[in-house]
Amino acid sequence: MPYYSKLFKEAGFTTDNFKNFTLDDLSKLPFLDKDTYRRLGVTEMITSKPEPGGMFLPSSGSTGTPTKTLTSKAMHQRVTAANEA
């Protein structure tokens, strides 16, 4: 995702940093806030390799303004299976 590539680069993270990642490194990771997600979630935060049949699903907006998330039937099935495990 272009957003994360840029964010991790600005924070000085490379794939090598994650090979020996520890809990102490967690606080160094860039934080994603809801306003940024609302603003960029349908543009810069979309994968460059979306699955076929993808669609934007809105949230209910119970914590404020609704968000939209790109998902596919296959992704929905994986998330549902993980939640039921």
Secondary structure, DSSP 8 states (H G I E B T S, - for coil): -HHHHHHHHHTT--HHHHHT--GGGGGGS----HHHHHHHTTTTTS-SS--TT-EEEE---TTSS--EEEE-HHHHHHHHHHHH-
